Amino acid sequence: MRKLSFFMAIIVLSAVLSACSANSSIADQATIGLTSGESKKIEKYNAYVGLNNLMTGRINEVLVHYFKKFGVAEQPAIEKNLSFIMLGVAETEREVIDKANGYISNQPAFSNVDPVVTKLTPVIKELLSVLDDMKAYYDSRGYVDDNFTKGKQLHTKLVSANIAYETVAKQYFTALQKLDNEQRQAQLQKLKDSDQQIRYNALKFMIDAEAAVIEMNEQGITAGNVLQLEMKKFKAKYDIMTEDLNSLMTIAKDKKRIQTEGINSFSIESYVRSATEAKAAASKIIERINKKQPVSDSDLNGQFLNTTDGTPENFYYQLSKAVESYNQMN
């Protein structure tokens, strides 16, 4: 089962790459400063990001929820007097799979990513098919009728399907990470060159906050060993993220600039709140380490580490929410 990592969600690139009048239409804003080729590149990139965010979002949530209850061994660990609600992936959430698959042959070519999407599509659909069967089984409490006979069979199928999925998913995340870094740095430079300071600072915070997440991920830090975090390396990333947030909070109060850049004031306010919560989640990790306060066994054994203060999981979760808020900013 895949480890929780910094691939919680990826930023969707905006088509608005130059200063826009608040009075211009959305259609006009979407094409300002972009060639047809650039627009198609962003459109395809965002389709692949949508697939990534489904995988690291809802699908990951469903798998973690199930495997935490039944384990990852070939045979499930079944509790006496079991009480379990199987999570599912809605049809509307799955639309990004076919959407991404439809862009594989489109130009421009993403040579490292396109072939992996081709491999990933049937694998992810097979995984979802097994998850659907399991949801139907647990929703109907079928295990009461057959003493878990089908439940054991479905568990074995899921373990096998998940191994196949994880193998290709890892390839996808690696290829997309490289592409993502290239696209975001190009986006950041365009925003800077076009004097879109609010959007520039918003994106810079996301990039630098994710650098703090990557640092913890590379150190192998989770809630269980959070006190082992090498603070000097993490703090260097944290300080940059904090400076970014301070700059963002200051410039986001400039009503004239908000109007000049054509940004919806409510969407930037929402993003700043989310960014602040993400930064605060990182601060709580530092506080926990300074107090030498390990995460309690009850929290470690619970199902909601992403809401436990002072844990990497909570930081990842809050940052993922900030990414979603950024993606909705207009």
Secondary structure, DSSP 8 states (H G I E B T S, - for coil): -----STT------S--S---TTS-HHHHHHTT--HHHHHHHHHHHHHHHHHHHIIIIIHHHHHHHHHHH-SSSS----TT---------HHHHHHHHHHHTTTTSSS--TTTHHHHHHHHHHHHHHHHHHHHHHHHHHTTTHHHHTTHHHHHHHHHHHHHHHHHHHHHHHHHHHHHHHHHHHHHHHHHHHHHTT-HHHHHHHHHHHHHHHHHHHHHHHT--GGGGGG--HHHHHHHHHHHHHHHHHHHHHTT-HHHHHHHT--HHHHHHHHHHHHHHHHHHHHHHHHHHTT----HHHHHSS-GGGSTTSHHHHHHHHHHHHHHHHT--
